[in-house]
Amino acid sequence: ITTPIFTSLMSTSQYGAVQTFISWHLLLLPIFSLDLGYSVGRAKLDYSNSLSDYIGSMQVLSGIFSLFLGTFVMCFLQRFSVLLALTVPETVLLLVYLMAGPAISFYQTGYRYQYQYKQNIILAWIIAISTTVISLVLILFVDSDKAFLRMIGVTLPTVLISLCFWILSWRRGSLKINKEYWKYGLTISLPLILHVLSMHILSQSDRVLITKFCGKSDTAFYSLAYIYGSALHVLTTAVSQGWLPWFHDTYFAGRFEEIRHNVKPFIVTGCFISLLCIATAPEAIFILGGERYARGIPCVFPVVLGVACQYIY
């Protein structure tokens, strides 16, 4: 929804730089967080009476590891900046973003699996509105590189909200080193890092490679088409995340026929919306970015097709 605002305020090169920054964040987050959020769904069944303590313990483990990894990167900051095709300040900002994000992710996952949908929706709206408002204020009223200001606008709310969750966990007394929880979480999550990382590489490496070989402007053309295609991904991910808690409980109860029956309308609806997304691509790209972004229209079809296949799987 906010894409047309930022494409009009920034040059294609600046917009491409922001997309590269976001791509690196999505690529590196599973490593920095050890992907421990994936273990929460199963932990809800095995530690149903102490899920808050489990999430707090995962928060501590993830925090320690991300701090260690961030310190290592800082020791070779210049080299990593060249590797990531980011400036040194942008790389430092990326590290802060990566270290702050997991705490929010843990709480969001906990809300979903405990069916606390109101808290989850409120948190999602707070993040969406705050990142947009702060980014706009910085871009409109601060005389500096607009791409870097947009990166700050994305990172700052995450840091502040993450700090609130750390304080909340501390007050609850759930920030504990629990070896049993750590072993349980790592046993489930570590094998999945390669799985999640491969998915993120497939979905994010395109923009990184386009920036490396073609330039930031070409990344902007492609990214706008990708963002439109990813609007479908936002919808399918939301449906999947709503489906998973119910699926876990129903599967655990052995009601397999109920799962088979209910999954069919989800798949059919997802495929129909995918076709609709492809059919309206030219009009949508012109609305989102204007005529200068029309070069990216042919990219919509393969992106949407990939999202639809991932949704079905």
N, C-alpha and C positions, 0 to 999 in steps of 0.2 A: 504493500500500500504506500509506503514512504519512498519507494524507489524513484519515482518521477521527481520528487523534491531534490534528492541528492544528485541525480544525473543532471539536473538543470543548474545546480549550484557549483558543481565540480567539473573540471575538464575530464576528457576521457582518460588521460594519463593518470590523474589523481584518483579517479574512480577505480581504475585498474589496480593501482597500488593498494587501495583499501581491500579489494577483493583478494589480492595476494596475501595480505596480512590475515584475513579471516580464514583463508584456505590453510595457511600454516597452523593456525590455532586448532582447526578441526583435525588436521593430520597428527599433531603432536599431543593433543589432549588425552587420547587413550594411553599413551606412554607415561605422561606426567601423573595421571590419576591411577595408573595400574589397572584401569578399567574395572575398578572394584564395584562400581554401581551395578554391574551385571549380576553380582551375587546377591543383591538385596531381595530379588523376587523369590529365590529359593530359601533365603534366610527367613523370610516371612513365615514359611511353613515349618522350618526346623527350630527357629527361635521366636516363635509367635508372641511370647510373653515378654521378650526383652529386645524387640526390634530397634527401639530408640538407642539402647546401649550398643547394639551391633553397629548401627549407622555411625554413632559417635566414635567407635573404635576404628571403623574404616576411614573416617575423617582424619583421625590422628595418623594412621599408617600412610594414607595418601599425602597428607601434609608434610610428613617427614621426608618421604621419597621425593616429592616435587621440589622441596627446599634443597635437598642434596643435588638433584639434577640441575636445578636453576643455578646453584653455586658453581657447578662444573662448567656450565655454558658460559657463565660470566668470566671464568678464567681464560676462555678463548673467544671472547666476545667479538673481536674484529673478524676472525675467521668464520664464525657462525653467521655474522651479518652478511658477508659476501656469499656464503652458501645459500642463505635464505632470500637473497636479492632484496634485502631491507637495509635501511640505514641503522646505525648503532642505536640511536634513541628508539627507533621503531622496534628493534630486537629486544631492548630492555622492557619496553611496554608489553611486548608479546609474552615475555617471561612472567611478568606480573599478572597478565590475563590468564595464563596457563595455571599459575599457582592459586589463583583466587576461584577459578571456575568449579572445581570438584565439589566443594562444600555445598554450593547451590544445587548441583546435580544430585547429590546424595539425598537432600531434603525433598527435591521434586520426585525422585524415584520412591522415596518412603511415602509421600502423600498418595501417589498413584496406587501403590500396592495395599495401602490401608483405606482405599476408596475415599480419601479426603479430597474430593475433586474441587471443592470451593477454594481451599487453600492453594491448590496447584494452579487454578485459573487466575486467582488474584496475583500470585507470584509471577506468572507469565506476563500478565498485563503490566505489572510494575516494571519488569525488566524492559518490555517493549516500549513503553511510554518514556521511561527515564532515559534510555539510550537515544531515542529519537530527539527528545527535547534538549538534552545536554549537547548532543552533536550539533543541532541547529543553532543553539545559542553560541557555541564556540565558533562555528563557521561564519555566522553573521556578524559577530561582534569582536572577534579576535583577529588581528592582522598577522596571520602566519600561514604555513602550509596547510591547506584545507584537508588534504589526505591525512596528515598526522593528527589534526584536530578531530577528524571523524574517528580515528583509531582511539583517541583519548575518550571520546564520547561513548564508544562501545565498551571500553575497559573500565572506566570509572564507576558506573553503576554496579558492575559485577563485583568489583573490589569492596564497595560499601555494603552491598547485600550479603556478600560472603562473610564480611566482618560481623554483621548482625547474627548470622547463623553460628559462627564460632562462639560468640558471646552467649547465645541461646543454649548451645550444647554444653558450654562450661557451667552455666547456671543449673542446668539439669543434672550435671554430674556425669554425663555420658562420655566425656573425653578421657578415655582410659586405654591403657595398653593391655589388651586381652589376647594372649597368645593363641587361645583356642579360636577366637573370632578371626584373627589374622591368618591362621593356617587355613581355616575354612574358606575365607574370602579369596585368598591367593590360589587355593586349589581350583576354585571355580573360574576365577577371572584371568589368571595368567595364560591359560591355553587360548582364551578368547581374544587376547590382545592382537594376535596375528590375524584372526578373523576380522575383527573390527578395523584394524589398521589397513588391511587389504581393501575393505570396503571404502574407507576414507581415501586411500590412495587412488582408487578408481574414480571417486567422485570429486577429488580436489586436485590431483596432480596435473590435470589438464590446464588449469589456470596458471599453475606454477611454471609449467613447461612453456606455455604461450608467452608469459612474461619473459622467460629466459631467452627464447629464440626469436620472438616476433616483436616484443615490446609491450608496454603497459596499455597503450591505446587499443591494440588488438584484444588484449585481455578484457578490456571494458566492453567491447562489442560482443564478445563471446559470453561474458559474465551476465550481461543483461538478459540475453536469451536463456542462459542457464538459470538465472533467478526466476524468470517466468516459468520455466519447466519445473523448477524446484518448488513453486507454489503448490503444485500437485504433491510434491514430496512432503511439504508441511502438513497437508491434509491426510495423506496416507500414514505418516508417522503418528499423527494425533490419534487416528483410528487404531493403529497397531498398539500404541501405548495404552489406549483404553481397553483394548481386547486382551492384552497380555495378563493383567491381574485376574480377570475372570477365567481365562484359559488355564492359568496355573492352578487355581482352586478347583476347577471342574475336572482337569486332568488328574489332579491329586485324588479326587473323589472317584475316579474311574468311570465318569460319565462320557465315554468316547463318542457315542452316537449323537449326543447333544452337541458336541463340538463340530462333528461333520455336518450336521444340519444347519447350524448357525453360521458356518464359515462361507457358505455359498453366496448369500446375498452381499456379503462384504466384498468378495472377489468380483462379482458381476458389476456392482456399483463402481468399484475402483476402475475397472476397464472402460466403462461408459464415460466416466469423467475424464479419463486419459484421452479418449478420442475427441471429446469436446475441447480439451486443452490444446490439442494439435490443430483442430479446425479453426480456432480463433487466434492462432499465433500471430499472423501479420498485424491484425488490428491491435492486439495487446502490446506488441513491441513498439508500435507507433505511439500509443498512449503512454507507455512507461518511459521511453527515451527519446522519441521523435525520429525524424527521418535519418539522422546521422548514425543511428544504431541499427538500421535496416539490414546491414551486412550480416547480422547475427541470426536472422530469421531461420535460415536452413538448419541451424544447430538445434532448434526446438524439438524436432521430431525424434532424433536419436536419444536426446536427454529424457524426454517424456517416456519413450519406450523403455529405457533403462529403469526409470522410477517405477513404472507399472510392473515390470518383471520382478523387481526387488520387493514390491508390495505383495505380489502373489506368493513369492517364496517365503 
